Amino acid sequence: MQVDEIDFYNRLLNYRHILYLCHRNADPDAVSSAFALSEAIGGTVGLVDGYNRVASILIDRLNIDVVESPNPDDYEFTLIVDTSTSAQLNDIQLSRYGVIDHHATTALTEKADFYLHRQATSTAEIVFSVLKCMEAPVMSRVAIGLLTGIVTDTGHFKHATSETFKAVGEIVETSGVEYAEVLDLMASTPQDISMRIAMLKAASRAETQRTGDWLISTSHVSSFGGSAASMLINIGADVSFVGTSREDSTARISGRAKREAVNAGVNLGKIMEEVSEHYDGTGGGHAGAAGIDVNSDLDEILNECKMHVIDILKDQENPSNL
């Protein structure tokens, strides 16, 4: 059942032991959102399967207490944070749970006791709206976390909207935190050599197809697929897909798209969802950033994702086909 912000926090107040569960390889948006809610309402921040580099710095700098690989059965209620599919939770079994999320598609809401879902550029923005309804104070640690979540999830404001900037302004104003503190935190994130190697390999393996004035690039690496897809965008691609093969024989595809491609009709979240249905996998995300997990040939999936984009961009160049 979809609820608004007021009903959302009123329902959470009915529980004493809440687990705020973040998706695998949790990012700052997930961690900061879970942390903010745990500070305002009480509960435990749980990491189903690790966290990324920036989230690691956030947890360390803000001294966030987290529980890794928690058992939901040990808690009265589980709130799934910033997560759209069960695959992102490693298909962990849940009994009673709620959801707070901002992705375009969120399959986990189907069996949730209640959920707060709104398409926004980050879950942190939705959490901030909950805190405002609660009239809860936004302390500096929470503010820095939420701001970091917003900045990273919007690609340093590349995908920001007027609502994004409004939320950032309000967080800064109400908390007294300076935006420079967030930039300093992210600037301190180390770039380890394994990531640098992965970026170079992704670039050297990249195959690019031109459609009109659009460039769609595909590549593959053993890790850091999302970062590699973003890197291909930064060096010239309009849309990119990077695949990684997992130990369980599944393929993970990370997609990224420039705003111009999104404005032309490319919606990676919908593309990933459609492709995943053909292979009994899970996929989704945002228009400009999305992912898919399927048990199939990596090159086949990369090609199908690419062809979806090519079809959309060809239609955009030839309005008579619409």
PyMOL commands that set and color helices and strands:
alter all, ss='L'
color gray80, all
select helices_A, chain A and resi 5-12+28-41+53-61+72-74+86-89+107-111+123-134+140-153+162-175+179-187+193-205+225-234+259-263+268-278+298-317+319-321
alter helices_A, ss='H'
color red, helices_A
select strands_A, chain A and resi 18-22+44-47+66-68+77-81+97-101+114-117+207-211+214-220+239-245+251-257+282-285+289-294
alter strands_A, ss='S'
color yellow, strands_A
deselect
rebuild
show_as cartoon
